[in-house]
Amino acid sequence: MTGLPPDHFLSLVRPDIFIGPPPGAPDTTTLAAHDFDVDNRTGFMPPQQPLHRLPLEWNIWETALGDAVEKKLQLGDKPGISVTEARTSEDWRNAVRALPILSTTGLRVSEVILRRAHHVLAWIMHFYIHSLPPHEPVSIPPPVTIPLLQVSAQLQLPPVITYSDDVLYNWEPRAPSAADGPEMNNLRCQTLFTGTTDEEEFYLASARIELRGVEVLELMRATMDEAFVGDEIAIRRITGFMVQMAAVIRELRAMLLAVRDGCDPEVFYRDIRPWFRGADSDPLKRKWVFEGLDQDPDLKEPTELSVFAFRFGHWVLVISNEIGILEPPDQKLQAAYNDAILALKEFRDTHMIIVTLYIVGPARRLAAATTKVGSEQGKIGVKPSELQDPAPLKGTGGTELIKFLKEVRARTLKAILPTR
């Protein structure tokens, strides 16, 4: 892949978030700054392959993450976990606790390097927390706490695995390519908890939807440009854009359903989802303690420790916020506009179907089978009831998913205009 041009925002020197850019320089401290958050070729996906490794100064973090993956660490609350598996995880956590605390100052010059640092540190933290035995308190050691909170503050991200870490900045070409940017059918993940194709497909389904959704963003942008003109030619063009938009959204709906082809719902719920649980989804409601906060007076106890598992397409949020402000002046445009809204509603319906398949259904089946697996769970010293989600119909981020999605769908439907 070719490098980014020197005037691309990801190539610019990144100012410290707490100091700001020098006079006359654009603010590149966040991907949401000005118009820098959307690339016209890749949307919210980075236009260039994310870093595969940090510079040598921070190599010990890469080594720690690589060891966790290579050793195939197991969930601490895995039923029937073997003594060897538990000892392997404990040895790895001991090694993490013994790491030196590295400075993050040198990371701050580059958005790309900061993104890789957040990716590596967040994955290390989740491996650390979720490989713990279920009754052991959650205390994140200073070698992880301090740099992760510092990097998170610079990026204005929570100190947990985010959509940026497991989808947007977690890809590389599956086969060598001369393409300048991600190719929808030539992607693989850089990092996985389980090493399974199910986990990889779950992340890549979102990545493909992001890439295909670029056309929706472009159509929306063109629509807003024409809306400022508002003459008859503009109205005809907007009508065509709405027709195209509806077709693409329905294609995206089919892509969302296709996640079932590569990711088994039971495997996802049992083996994958627990790895990126946030603090609010801990089955035993253990508090996450970040050690070492006293070593940096600028650090504060994190308050946002939720992780959201089902996030399919940033473009959905953009179009939901903007398409509803249009006021079609004629019947052809109104019909095309309403069809685009209907397509978006159908996408929301499909999102609910996927959540039901991957979270609601398995949660109910697991609750029903608790008594059957109680003896296995008892071997690791935990009552069967303690290993159930605090509320089976809640998602990884603690959100009441179905209720939330129904509310979002209802708001979408309100944008449909009555027939004249």
Phi and psi in degrees as a GROMACS rama.xvg file:
@    title "Ramachandran Plot"
@    xaxis  label "Phi"
@    yaxis  label "Psi"
@TYPE xy
-79.5486  156.648  THR-2
-76.1015  165.468  GLY-3
-72.6551  148.352  LEU-4
-64.042  152.792  PRO-5
-63.2392  -21.1318  PRO-6
-94.8102  1.89378  ASP-7
-68.9524  146.717  HIS-8
-62.8291  -29.0253  PHE-9
-74.569  -14.0012  LEU-10
-92.186  -13.3883  SER-11
-75.1101  152.802  LEU-12
-63.3537  131.167  VAL-13
-92.1748  120.673  ARG-14
-73.3466  154.393  PRO-15
-63.5893  136.634  ASP-16
-61.2512  -29.8741  ILE-17
-89.8089  -9.02342  PHE-18
-107.651  -40.791  ILE-19
93.3855  169.768  GLY-20
-77.4374  156.641  PRO-21
-67.7279  162.273  PRO-22
-54.7069  131.489  PRO-23
86.3036  -8.3882  GLY-24
-94.6142  145.059  ALA-25
-69.3922  152.59  PRO-26
-83.7917  108.725  ASP-27
-112.033  22.2918  THR-28
-76.9574  -8.68927  THR-29
-147.838  144.459  THR-30
-69.261  -5.49105  LEU-31
-97.5169  4.18564  ALA-32
-72.6326  126.727  ALA-33
50.8176  -126  HIS-34
-103.311  16.1321  ASP-35
-80.8752  -3.14751  PHE-36
-83.5687  -13.5962  ASP-37
-127.367  122.568  VAL-38
-90.222  136.947  ASP-39
-71.4568  -6.93729  ASN-40
-105.316  -33.9282  ARG-41
-123.762  3.09519  THR-42
64.3469  -124.051  GLY-43
-86.6481  -9.41621  PHE-44
-75.3391  143.482  MET-45
-63.4845  142.142  PRO-46
-74.1912  -8.32409  PRO-47
-131.536  151.196  GLN-48
-53.3371  129.855  GLN-49
-60.802  156.091  PRO-50
-55.3322  141.004  LEU-51
-90.8667  -27.6716  HIS-52
-148.188  152.779  ARG-53
-76.1597  161.777  LEU-54
-56.5989  160.312  PRO-55
-55.4699  -29.981  LEU-56
-57.3021  -27.831  GLU-57
-115.159  27.0515  TRP-58
-65.1391  -27.9172  ASN-59
-64.6295  -27.9205  ILE-60
-68.6726  -43.6087  TRP-61
-62.0141  -39.2518  GLU-62
-64.6741  -42.1026  THR-63
-62.674  -43.8086  ALA-64
-66.0465  -43.9882  LEU-65
-60.2879  -38.5676  GLY-66
-64.9624  -40.4712  ASP-67
-61.1374  -41.8372  ALA-68
-69.4813  -46.2236  VAL-69
-64.1714  -38.3363  GLU-70
-79.0392  -6.35447  LYS-71
53.4798  55.6637  LYS-72
-54.8308  144.22  LEU-73
-106.497  154.746  GLN-74
-59.8375  136.466  LEU-75
-64.5694  -26.6608  GLY-76
-100.917  19.877  ASP-77
-62.8291  125.252  LYS-78
-59.3439  130.467  PRO-79
73.5831  20.9306  GLY-80
-57.7092  136.445  ILE-81
-81.3638  161.74  SER-82
-60.6006  -40.4747  VAL-83
-63.9441  -43.5244  THR-84
-62.6421  -43.4774  GLU-85
-64.698  -39.9561  ALA-86
-68.5634  -37.6284  ARG-87
-59.9374  -44.3142  THR-88
-64.8381  -42.1401  SER-89
-63.7636  -41.9993  GLU-90
-61.4728  -41.6473  ASP-91
-64.4406  -43.6245  TRP-92
-63.8828  -37.7568  ARG-93
-60.8918  -40.1853  ASN-94
-64.9776  -37.9848  ALA-95
-65.8208  -42.3808  VAL-96
-63.154  -27.541  ARG-97
-86.1281  -2.76004  ALA-98
-66.0281  149.227  LEU-99
-71.8873  157.46  PRO-100
-87.8547  114.236  ILE-101
-91.8188  146.844  LEU-102
-72.5969  143.934  SER-103
-105.19  4.44375  THR-104
-56.4943  -44.4739  THR-105
-69.5313  -15.6175  GLY-106
-76.866  -22.6335  LEU-107
-76.2831  -6.72725  ARG-108
-78.6134  -12.5613  VAL-109
-138.213  126.676  SER-110
-61.3839  -39.4522  GLU-111
-64.342  -44.1388  VAL-112
-67.8455  -40.5135  ILE-113
-60.9681  -40.4126  LEU-114
-62.0367  -42.2021  ARG-115
-65.1868  -40.2194  ARG-116
-62.3628  -42.6198  ALA-117
-64.4744  -41.914  HIS-118
-56.2868  -52.7892  HIS-119
-64.7836  -48.3262  VAL-120
-68.1132  -38.9701  LEU-121
-66.5265  -41.5965  ALA-122
-64.8772  -40.6159  TRP-123
-58.3853  -46.6365  ILE-124
-61.8324  -42.6426  MET-125
-68.8259  -37.935  HIS-126
-59.9368  -43.1182  PHE-127
-63.2622  -51.5565  TYR-128
-66.5273  -47.5804  ILE-129
-85.505  -3.87896  HIS-130
-93.0679  -4.91791  SER-131
-67.6177  146.082  LEU-132
-57.8095  145.256  PRO-133
-60.1233  -26.8238  PRO-134
-96.4537  1.15215  HIS-135
-83.2128  135.614  GLU-136
-62.7707  152.348  PRO-137
-93.9022  105.449  VAL-138
-127.612  111.685  SER-139
-83.8522  123.082  ILE-140
-70.6074  155.321  PRO-141
-53.2044  -37.6557  PRO-142
-60.559  -19.3652  PRO-143
-101.124  -46.5583  VAL-144
-53.3029  -55.0047  THR-145
-64.3169  -53.8828  ILE-146
-66.6397  -35.4284  PRO-147
-65.132  -43.7931  LEU-148
-68.0656  -35.5847  LEU-149
-66.8408  -44.6145  GLN-150
-66.0782  -41.8414  VAL-151
-61.1847  -38.7521  SER-152
-64.5681  -39.7262  ALA-153
-64.7633  -40.1122  GLN-154
-87.511  -9.46263  LEU-155
57.7347  45.2901  GLN-156
-119.393  153.859  LEU-157
-70.6851  154.329  PRO-158
-82.9379  53.9877  PRO-159
-141.964  172.309  VAL-160
-65.8955  126.373  ILE-161
-114.332  175.227  THR-162
-58.289  -33.2082  TYR-163
-62.9021  -38.6198  SER-164
-77.6767  -36.4446  ASP-165
-102.075  -10.2415  ASP-166
-126.574  -66.49  VAL-167
-62.4763  -39.9247  LEU-168
-115.62  33.4012  TYR-169
-129.464  43.6763  ASN-170
-137.259  161.011  TRP-171
-155.925  163.026  GLU-172
-65.2719  137.77  PRO-173
-72.9715  -34.1653  ARG-174
-130.412  150.485  ALA-175
-54.0892  140.664  PRO-176
-150.972  148.899  SER-177
-91.9873  1.09191  ALA-178
-63.8938  142.463  ALA-179
-93.5596  78.0689  ASP-180
131.149  175.584  GLY-181
-69.327  139.955  PRO-182
-110.238  130.436  GLU-183
-53.6329  -39.0608  MET-184
-103.951  19.3052  ASN-185
-137.281  53.5737  ASN-186
-124.528  147.212  LEU-187
-142.917  163.661  ARG-188
-88.119  148.349  CYS-189
-78.7088  -39.7807  GLN-190
-133.553  136.885  THR-191
-137.852  147.916  LEU-192
-76.5488  -44.4317  PHE-193
-102.319  -15.8472  THR-194
72.3393  10.2467  GLY-195
-90.3791  153.538  THR-196
-67.1504  -26.5755  THR-197
-62.1312  -46.4678  ASP-198
-65.2363  -44.4372  GLU-199
-61.9501  -42.5425  GLU-200
-66.1  -33.4696  GLU-201
-61.3441  -45.3658  PHE-202
-70.1493  -43.3586  TYR-203
-68.6357  -27.8077  LEU-204
-59.3602  -42.728  ALA-205
-66.1453  -40.8427  SER-206
-62.5789  -42.689  ALA-207
-64.9763  -39.623  ARG-208
-64.3161  -39.1927  ILE-209
-59.279  -46.0182  GLU-210
-68.551  -42.8722  LEU-211
-69.2336  -29.5809  ARG-212
-70.1212  -9.54189  GLY-213
-56.9225  -38.5595  VAL-214
-63.0944  -36.2535  GLU-215
-62.5339  -43.3573  VAL-216
-62.3683  -41.6575  LEU-217
-66.427  -41.1428  GLU-218
-64.5918  -37.9034  LEU-219
-66.5836  -40.6456  MET-220
-65.2765  -43.2199  ARG-221
-63.8564  -37.4935  ALA-222
-62.0382  -45.5847  THR-223
-65.2944  -36.0251  MET-224
-62.9737  -45.4725  ASP-225
-68.0016  -31.4464  GLU-226
-63.1867  -29.3015  ALA-227
-69.3061  -28.3923  PHE-228
-78.4384  -56.7606  VAL-229
75.4389  9.64543  GLY-230
-86.4021  -176.577  ASP-231
-63.6053  -38.3156  GLU-232
-64.4729  -42.6659  ILE-233
-61.6656  -40.0438  ALA-234
-63.7733  -41.3417  ILE-235
-63.8603  -40.4226  ARG-236
-65.5288  -42.7399  ARG-237
-62.7014  -38.8141  ILE-238
-58.5568  -45.216  THR-239
-63.3851  -39.6178  GLY-240
-62.3753  -40.8282  PHE-241
-64.5134  -39.0508  MET-242
-63.0264  -46.1523  VAL-243
-62.6111  -41.3874  GLN-244
-61.8069  -44.6194  MET-245
-59.6922  -40.9992  ALA-246
-64.6961  -42.9857  ALA-247
-67.6758  -41.4726  VAL-248
-61.9938  -37.9753  ILE-249
-68.9805  -32.4724  ARG-250
-66.0371  -39.8782  GLU-251
-65.1984  -35.2208  LEU-252
-61.2925  -42.9773  ARG-253
-64.0525  -37.5952  ALA-254
-64.9963  -37.9694  MET-255
-64.1687  -43.987  LEU-256
-62.7968  -28.7018  LEU-257
-69.7936  -10.5013  ALA-258
-58.9058  -25.3827  VAL-259
-65.2513  -23.294  ARG-260
-71.2607  -26.3292  ASP-261
-119.64  -10.505  GLY-262
-129.414  112.27  CYS-263
-74.3806  128.237  ASP-264
-57.2364  -39.1752  PRO-265
-68.8622  -40.0571  GLU-266
-64.3975  -42.4169  VAL-267
-60.0677  -50.125  PHE-268
-68.3729  -40.2054  TYR-269
-81.5043  -42.1518  ARG-270
-108.539  -28.3371  ASP-271
-102.427  -52.929  ILE-272
-54.045  -40.4656  ARG-273
-60.0368  -25.5452  PRO-274
-67.741  -31.2618  TRP-275
-110.82  29.9482  PHE-276
-63.374  142.71  ARG-277
-91.0056  178.815  GLY-278
-61.4192  -32.7161  ALA-279
-74.9862  -9.36951  ASP-280
-110.289  11.5761  SER-281
-64.4743  124.119  ASP-282
-56.6631  -32.8887  PRO-283
-100.556  8.2242  LEU-284
55.3168  38.3436  LYS-285
-72.6026  140.544  ARG-286
-78.9534  136.413  LYS-287
-85.3709  116.04  TRP-288
-102.159  121.696  VAL-289
-96.8662  105.809  PHE-290
-77.6869  148.949  GLU-291
93.2387  7.14147  GLY-292
-60.4988  -28.9489  LEU-293
-71.3156  -10.527  ASP-294
-84.8481  -9.74359  GLN-295
-139.317  109.219  ASP-296
-62.8638  -17.0802  PRO-297
-82.6879  -12.5223  ASP-298
-83.4669  144.02  LEU-299
-127.341  156.159  LYS-300
-60.923  123.899  GLU-301
-62.8701  142.525  PRO-302
-113.264  -21.1392  THR-303
-105.946  100.193  GLU-304
-127.296  31.3925  LEU-305
-92.4777  147.526  SER-306
-125.631  128.888  VAL-307
-105.24  120.467  PHE-308
-80.5396  -37.5  ALA-309
-107.076  90.6808  PHE-310
-128.52  100.87  ARG-311
-114.197  87.813  PHE-312
98.5073  105.249  GLY-313
-61.8317  -28.1762  HIS-314
-60.2957  -28.2221  TRP-315
-61.4241  -42.3232  VAL-316
-65.5367  -41.2428  LEU-317
-63.9463  -50.4002  VAL-318
-68.4245  -34.1949  ILE-319
-63.1139  -36.5725  SER-320
-77.2596  -30.0999  ASN-321
-103.927  -32.3823  GLU-322
-67.4568  -28.393  ILE-323
-71.342  -10.0364  GLY-324
-87.4057  -6.04818  ILE-325
-75.6243  148.167  LEU-326
-129.41  86.9354  GLU-327
-56.8575  128.573  PRO-328
-90.0314  -9.02557  PRO-329
-139.051  169.459  ASP-330
-68.8861  -38.5625  GLN-331
-63.2169  -44.9351  LYS-332
-67.0214  -39.4791  LEU-333
-62.373  -41.7491  GLN-334
-63.9376  -42.4936  ALA-335
-66.3367  -40.4469  ALA-336
-62.7507  -48.5542  TYR-337
-62.2263  -35.1643  ASN-338
-67.5348  -36.9008  ASP-339
-64.6107  -41.6352  ALA-340
-62.9361  -41.9487  ILE-341
-62.6286  -40.3731  LEU-342
-62.1873  -39.2185  ALA-343
-66.1496  -38.8434  LEU-344
-63.3051  -39.866  LYS-345
-64.0276  -35.8806  GLU-346
-63.2415  -41.9714  PHE-347
-61.9779  -40.3091  ARG-348
-58.9173  -43.8314  ASP-349
-66.0824  -37.665  THR-350
-57.5273  -41.8878  HIS-351
-65.475  -37.6653  MET-352
-61.7704  -45.3013  ILE-353
-64.5391  -43.3675  ILE-354
-60.9119  -40.2115  VAL-355
-63.5377  -43.692  THR-356
-66.5421  -39.6678  LEU-357
-97.6762  -19.3508  TYR-358
-125.492  -56.0546  ILE-359
-63.228  -50.7606  VAL-360
-61.0641  -54.1856  GLY-361
-59.2849  -35.7801  PRO-362
-62.8187  -43.2244  ALA-363
-67.1143  -41.4278  ARG-364
-66.2059  -37.53  ARG-365
-65.8049  -41.0072  LEU-366
-62.9762  -38.9135  ALA-367
-69.2348  -27.9164  ALA-368
-96.0563  6.34014  ALA-369
-55.487  -44.0008  THR-370
-64.9187  -28.626  THR-371
-72.4893  -30.6399  LYS-372
-104.489  7.32615  VAL-373
-58.104  -37.1766  GLY-374
-65.9049  -38.4565  SER-375
-66.7349  -42.8944  GLU-376
-65.6501  -33.0844  GLN-377
-63.3731  -24.238  GLY-378
-63.4851  -25.4606  LYS-379
-103.25  17.0915  ILE-380
77.285  26.497  GLY-381
-127.375  136.475  VAL-382
-68.1102  144.469  LYS-383
-52.8871  -40.8368  PRO-384
-64.1504  -25.5393  SER-385
-74.3216  -19.8687  GLU-386
-94.5236  5.57148  LEU-387
-88.5862  152.294  GLN-388
-59.1903  143.703  ASP-389
-55.9215  -30.471  PRO-390
-143.615  109.774  ALA-391
-55.1453  -26.6312  PRO-392
-93.4539  15.5072  LEU-393
-100.378  151.416  LYS-394
-89.2561  -178.406  GLY-395
-57.1382  -33.7436  THR-396
-85.9204  6.43411  GLY-397
83.387  -1.31854  GLY-398
-75.0893  140.759  THR-399
-75.5424  90.2956  GLU-400
-58.7817  -51.7018  LEU-401
-63.0134  -44.8342  ILE-402
-60.0607  -44.2193  LYS-403
-62.2237  -46.4761  PHE-404
-67.1297  -34.0822  LEU-405
-65.1237  -38.4715  LYS-406
-65.6539  -41.2456  GLU-407
-64.2467  -42.5576  VAL-408
-63.1064  -40.1207  ARG-409
-62.8159  -39.4778  ALA-410
-65.3854  -36.85  ARG-411
-63.1082  -44.8524  THR-412
-63.962  -29.0744  LEU-413
-65.2084  -18.7004  LYS-414
-78.1068  -13.7281  ALA-415
-68.3649  133.257  ILE-416
-92.6466  139.032  LEU-417
-66.5125  148.19  PRO-418
-64.552  136.497  THR-419
